[in-house]
Amino acid sequence: MDIEVLGACRVMQTGKSVVPSAVKPRKVLAVLALNPDRPVSVGMLVEEVWGETPPPSVATTLQTYILQLRNLITSAIGGPSPDMPLGAKSVLVTQPGGYLLDTQGGSVDVREYERLSGGGHRALEKGDYEAAADLFRKALSLWRGPALADVECGRILDVEVTRLEESRMGILCRRIEADLLLGRHHEIIGELFGLAARHPLHEGIHLQLMLALYRAGRRTTALEVYQRLRDVLAGELGLDPSYELQSLQGALLDSSSELRLDQPLSLFRVRAPGRY
């Protein structure tokens, strides 16, 4: 079984989709797909589908949704086989108190994303910026849109989608950091302007944009970016820019040697994901 959740929900068995069209069975499958090869409790599935007000017939209804999913899997695999002697029940397995989606060695995009991201972090910490940028790019290329874009998410899925989207933004910022360390400031200015427009309160992106502009010989524009961000933060949140941003502004005004290409970015990196 192959699973993709970094975009629309795709769950394929022997090359055929087993994603139901109905909203609630799709939610059940999405929770299982986000926990591949791990048991998911009945309680978690009930909370996702019905929240705090499950119907009296919740157990029977959930079993009906599981049956619908197994019917789709049966249509895909064509019945029992030596590898799957129980047919669909070998794939969507009943566990004590819950269910498990057995990928049987299939691909899972979140696993590959986390593997590549982890490799990128390790390369960046070792100073191998070329490898880090490449690994981060490959990780980000697995995204086809917002996580579970075609699933009507309840509380459980909302938490997971938020976690994944936060991770995506963090990896994007680390990839840009690697590009800055490689002296690619000219190439990424356009991308950073677009990101700053979409995330007007994200301090980390604005910091990277300011640094890229300065290194491209556009100090005045970099200071204008700071001023706009300061105005937005004050107007919408009543906040001042972070210490790191204020330090960067001071360094820009002084044309500090700390801004040279051969200097580490740790002096100015916004350590939290940013306020946005």
C-alpha positions as CSV (number, residue, x, y, z in Angstrom):
1,M,0.0,0.0,0.0
2,D,1.3,3.5,-0.9
3,I,0.2,6.5,1.1
4,E,0.4,10.2,0.3
5,V,-1.0,12.9,2.7
6,L,1.2,15.8,1.7
7,G,-1.5,17.2,-0.5
8,A,-4.8,15.5,-1.4
9,C,-5.2,12.2,0.4
10,R,-4.0,9.3,-1.8
11,V,-4.1,5.7,-0.6
12,M,-3.3,3.2,-3.3
13,Q,-3.5,-0.6,-3.1
14,T,-1.9,-2.5,-6.1
15,G,-2.1,0.8,-8.0
16,K,-5.7,1.4,-7.4
17,S,-7.2,4.1,-5.2
18,V,-9.0,3.0,-2.0
19,V,-10.0,6.5,-0.9
20,P,-13.8,6.7,-0.4
21,S,-15.8,9.6,-1.7
22,A,-18.0,9.9,1.5
23,V,-16.8,12.4,4.0
24,K,-16.8,10.3,7.2
25,P,-15.2,7.1,5.9
26,R,-12.5,9.4,4.2
27,K,-11.8,10.9,7.7
28,V,-11.4,7.4,9.1
29,L,-8.9,6.4,6.3
30,A,-7.0,9.7,6.7
31,V,-6.4,9.1,10.4
32,L,-5.2,5.5,9.6
33,A,-3.0,6.9,6.8
34,L,-1.4,9.4,9.1
35,N,-0.5,6.5,11.4
36,P,0.7,3.8,9.0
37,D,1.7,0.4,10.5
38,R,0.6,1.7,13.9
39,P,-2.6,0.8,15.8
40,V,-5.2,3.5,16.0
41,S,-7.7,3.3,18.8
42,V,-11.4,3.3,18.3
43,G,-11.6,6.3,20.6
44,M,-9.4,8.3,18.3
45,L,-11.4,7.5,15.2
46,V,-14.7,8.3,17.0
47,E,-13.3,11.6,18.3
48,E,-12.2,12.6,14.8
49,V,-15.4,11.7,13.0
50,W,-18.0,12.8,15.7
51,G,-16.1,15.0,18.1
52,E,-17.6,15.1,21.6
53,T,-21.1,14.1,20.6
54,P,-21.0,10.6,19.0
55,P,-24.4,9.0,18.2
56,P,-25.7,6.1,20.2
57,S,-25.0,3.7,17.3
58,V,-21.4,4.9,17.0
59,A,-19.8,1.4,17.3
60,T,-22.0,0.0,14.6
61,T,-21.5,3.0,12.3
62,L,-17.7,2.9,12.7
63,Q,-17.7,-0.8,11.8
64,T,-19.8,0.1,8.7
65,Y,-17.1,2.6,7.6
66,I,-14.4,0.0,8.2
67,L,-16.3,-2.5,6.1
68,Q,-16.6,0.1,3.3
69,L,-12.9,0.7,3.4
70,R,-12.2,-3.1,3.3
71,N,-14.6,-3.4,0.3
72,L,-12.5,-0.9,-1.6
73,I,-9.3,-2.7,-0.7
74,T,-10.9,-6.0,-1.8
75,S,-11.8,-4.5,-5.1
76,A,-8.2,-3.4,-5.5
77,I,-6.5,-6.7,-4.5
78,G,-9.1,-9.1,-5.9
79,G,-9.4,-11.2,-2.8
80,P,-7.1,-13.4,-0.6
81,S,-3.6,-14.3,-1.8
82,P,-0.5,-16.0,-0.3
83,D,0.8,-12.6,0.8
84,M,-2.6,-11.6,2.1
85,P,-4.4,-14.7,3.3
86,L,-7.1,-12.7,4.9
87,G,-7.7,-10.4,2.0
88,A,-8.6,-6.9,2.9
89,K,-8.3,-7.8,6.6
90,S,-4.6,-8.4,6.1
91,V,-4.3,-4.7,5.0
92,L,-6.8,-3.0,7.3
93,V,-6.2,-5.1,10.4
94,T,-8.4,-5.4,13.5
95,Q,-6.4,-4.8,16.6
96,P,-7.4,-4.9,20.3
97,G,-9.3,-1.7,20.8
98,G,-8.7,-0.4,17.3
99,Y,-7.4,-0.9,13.7
100,L,-4.1,-0.8,11.9
101,L,-3.3,0.0,8.2
102,D,-0.6,-2.4,7.1
103,T,1.5,-0.8,4.3
104,Q,3.4,-4.1,3.8
105,G,6.5,-2.2,2.8
106,G,4.7,0.4,0.6
107,S,5.8,4.0,0.2
108,V,4.6,6.7,2.7
109,D,5.3,10.3,1.6
110,V,5.5,11.6,5.2
111,R,8.2,9.0,6.1
112,E,10.3,10.0,3.1
113,Y,9.8,13.7,3.9
114,E,11.0,13.2,7.4
115,R,13.9,11.1,6.3
116,L,15.1,13.8,3.8
117,S,14.5,16.6,6.3
118,G,16.5,14.8,8.9
119,G,19.3,14.3,6.5
120,G,19.2,18.0,5.6
121,H,19.4,19.0,9.3
122,R,22.4,16.8,9.8
123,A,24.1,18.1,6.7
124,L,23.5,21.7,7.7
125,E,24.9,21.2,11.2
126,K,28.0,19.6,9.6
127,G,28.5,22.6,7.3
128,D,27.7,20.7,4.1
129,Y,25.4,23.4,2.8
130,E,25.1,22.0,-0.7
131,A,23.9,18.7,0.5
132,A,21.6,20.4,3.0
133,A,19.9,22.6,0.4
134,D,19.5,19.6,-1.9
135,L,18.0,17.4,0.7
136,F,15.6,20.1,1.9
137,R,14.5,20.7,-1.7
138,K,13.8,17.1,-2.2
139,A,11.8,17.0,1.0
140,L,9.7,20.0,0.0
141,S,9.2,18.6,-3.5
142,L,7.0,15.8,-2.0
143,W,4.3,18.3,-1.1
144,R,1.5,18.5,-3.7
145,G,-0.5,21.1,-1.8
146,P,-1.8,21.6,1.7
147,A,-1.7,18.4,3.8
148,L,-5.0,16.4,3.4
149,A,-6.3,19.1,1.2
150,D,-9.4,17.1,0.2
151,V,-10.3,15.8,3.7
152,E,-12.8,17.6,6.0
153,C,-10.7,17.6,9.1
154,G,-11.9,17.3,12.7
155,R,-9.9,18.0,15.8
156,I,-7.5,15.0,15.5
157,L,-6.6,15.7,11.9
158,D,-6.4,19.4,12.4
159,V,-3.7,18.9,14.9
160,E,-1.7,16.7,12.5
161,V,-2.2,19.0,9.5
162,T,-1.0,22.0,11.6
163,R,2.1,20.0,12.7
164,L,2.9,19.1,9.1
165,E,2.4,22.6,7.8
166,E,4.6,24.0,10.6
167,S,7.2,21.5,9.7
168,R,7.0,22.4,6.0
169,M,7.5,26.1,6.8
170,G,10.4,25.3,9.0
171,I,12.1,23.2,6.4
172,L,11.6,25.9,3.8
173,C,13.3,28.4,6.1
174,R,16.2,26.0,6.6
175,R,16.5,25.4,2.9
176,I,16.7,29.2,2.3
177,E,19.3,29.4,5.1
178,A,21.4,26.9,3.3
179,D,21.0,28.8,0.0
180,L,22.1,32.0,1.8
181,L,25.2,30.2,3.2
182,L,26.0,29.2,-0.4
183,G,25.8,32.8,-1.6
184,R,22.6,32.3,-3.6
185,H,21.1,35.6,-2.3
186,H,20.4,36.9,-5.8
187,E,18.5,33.8,-6.9
188,I,16.2,33.6,-3.8
189,I,15.2,37.3,-3.5
190,G,12.1,36.9,-5.7
191,E,11.0,33.8,-3.8
192,L,11.5,35.5,-0.5
193,F,9.4,38.6,-1.6
194,G,6.6,36.2,-2.5
195,L,6.8,34.4,0.8
196,A,6.9,37.6,2.8
197,A,3.7,38.8,1.0
198,R,1.9,35.5,1.8
199,H,3.2,35.5,5.4
200,P,3.3,39.2,6.4
201,L,3.9,38.4,10.1
202,H,6.5,35.7,9.7
203,E,9.7,37.2,11.2
204,G,12.1,34.5,10.0
205,I,11.2,35.0,6.3
206,H,11.5,38.8,6.6
207,L,14.9,38.4,8.3
208,Q,16.1,36.2,5.5
209,L,14.7,38.6,2.9
210,M,16.5,41.5,4.6
211,L,19.8,39.6,4.6
212,A,19.5,38.5,1.0
213,L,18.7,42.1,-0.1
214,Y,21.7,43.5,1.8
215,R,24.1,40.9,0.3
216,A,22.7,41.8,-3.2
217,G,23.6,45.5,-2.6
218,R,20.1,46.6,-1.7
219,R,20.5,47.9,1.8
220,T,17.8,50.6,1.5
221,T,15.2,48.0,0.4
222,A,16.2,45.7,3.2
223,L,15.6,48.5,5.7
224,E,12.3,49.3,4.1
225,V,11.3,45.6,4.6
226,Y,12.1,45.9,8.3
227,Q,10.1,49.1,8.6
228,R,7.0,47.5,6.9
229,L,7.2,44.5,9.2
230,R,7.6,46.7,12.3
231,D,4.4,48.6,11.3
232,V,2.4,45.4,10.6
233,L,3.5,43.8,13.9
234,A,2.6,47.0,15.9
235,G,-0.7,47.5,14.1
236,E,-2.0,43.9,14.2
237,L,-0.4,42.4,17.3
238,G,1.0,45.4,19.3
239,L,4.4,43.8,19.2
240,D,7.9,45.0,18.4
241,P,10.2,42.9,16.0
242,S,12.2,40.2,17.7
243,Y,15.6,40.8,19.2
244,E,17.2,39.0,16.2
245,L,15.5,41.3,13.7
246,Q,16.4,44.4,15.7
247,S,20.0,43.2,15.8
248,L,19.9,42.7,12.0
249,Q,18.6,46.2,11.5
250,G,21.4,47.6,13.5
251,A,23.9,45.6,11.6
252,L,22.5,46.8,8.3
253,L,22.6,50.4,9.4
254,D,26.3,49.9,10.4
255,S,27.2,47.7,7.4
256,S,28.6,45.4,10.0
257,S,31.2,42.8,9.1
258,E,28.9,40.2,10.7
259,L,26.8,40.3,7.5
260,R,29.6,39.1,5.3
261,L,29.0,35.9,3.3
262,D,31.6,34.0,5.3
263,Q,29.8,34.7,8.6
264,P,27.3,32.3,10.2
265,L,23.6,33.1,10.2
266,S,23.2,32.0,13.8
267,L,23.6,35.6,15.0
268,F,20.4,36.6,13.3
269,R,18.3,33.4,13.0
270,V,14.9,33.7,14.6
271,R,14.9,30.7,16.9
272,A,11.2,30.3,17.2
273,P,9.2,29.5,14.0
274,G,8.1,33.2,14.0
275,R,4.9,35.0,14.9
276,Y,2.4,34.7,12.0
